[in-house]
Amino acid sequence: MPDIATATATATRYLYLARHGEATQDGPDGGGLTPAGRRQAALLGRRLAGRPLTAVHHGPLPRAAETARLVGEQLDGVAVSVCEEAGDYLPYVPSAGELPAESAEFMLRFLAGASAEERSRGPELARRAVDRFTGPAPGPEERHELVVTHAFLIGWLVRHTLDAPAWRWLGLNAANAALTVLRFAPGRPSAVLVLNDQTHLPEELRWTGFPPELRL
């Protein structure tokens, strides 16, 4: 029987987040990846091939599933699995009173099309994502996991890591196949180590998923 210290030990968790590669717009949920998106996914996999990843999680939509499969092909023996928490959903819908006065109208207009189901289901999935993917890892071994997901969840988990107000996921965007890395270490503040990094992509594949005026 393990002693109490062993049973309650936690270790540092490194959470790697990547938005899916560039995708087509076919169908109500979008389609699979474009040729550029497939190249982005393969290059992301090569970038991560030297990291000690133990799992790749991805959302259920085709663009996330295809990205995860192509990333997984570059990794050695790492399990790739689908999970609902890594899907595309609204993690939180703020009230007008929570938002800065100068930008409240813009943000509320952006969220106005969300259905009642999206407004109730999204926050529950977001809570489950935080429970599943964040915080120090149970046990004595460091954990390195990749979540291939969508821009909204990346913004939500970055916000959570920085303990920012709940509405602050808005305004945090992610480029296709860009890499964000979060660290959750016992006894230390959670940290954003890397945000929207695209150094594994050639210039012509960077900043897709951003409006042209915001591409750097």
JOGI-V771214 format. One record per residue. PHI is phi as a letter, one per 30 degrees, with the letter a starting at -180 (none if undefined). Layout:
((PHI) (PHI))
//
This chain:
((none) (d) (d) (d) (d) (d) (d) (c) (d) (b) (b) (d) (c) (c) (c) (c) (c) (b) (d) (e) (d) (e) (b) (d) (c) (d) (i) (d) (c) (i) (c) (d) (d) (d) (e) (d) (d) (d) (d) (e) (d) (d) (d) (d) (d) (d) (d) (c) (e) (c) (d) (d) (d) (c) (a) (b) (c) (b) (d) (d) (d) (e) (d) (d) (d) (d) (d) (d) (d) (d) (d) (d) (d) (c) (c) (c) (i) (c) (d) (c) (b) (d) (b) (d) (d) (c) (d) (c) (a) (d) (d) (a) (c) (d) (d) (e) (d) (d) (c) (d) (e) (d) (b) (d) (d) (d) (d) (d) (d) (d) (c) (d) (d) (d) (d) (d) (d) (d) (d) (c) (d) (e) (d) (d) (d) (d) (d) (d) (d) (d) (d) (d) (c) (c) (i) (e) (d) (d) (j) (d) (c) (e) (b) (b) (b) (c) (c) (c) (b) (b) (d) (d) (d) (d) (e) (d) (d) (d) (e) (d) (d) (d) (h) (d) (e) (e) (d) (d) (d) (d) (j) (c) (c) (b) (d) (e) (i) (d) (c) (b) (b) (c) (b) (b) (c) (e) (i) (b) (d) (d) (b) (c) (d) (b) (b) (h) (d) (b) (d) (d) (c) (d) (e) (d) (c) (d) (i) (d) (j) (c) (e) (e) (d) (c) (d) (c))
//
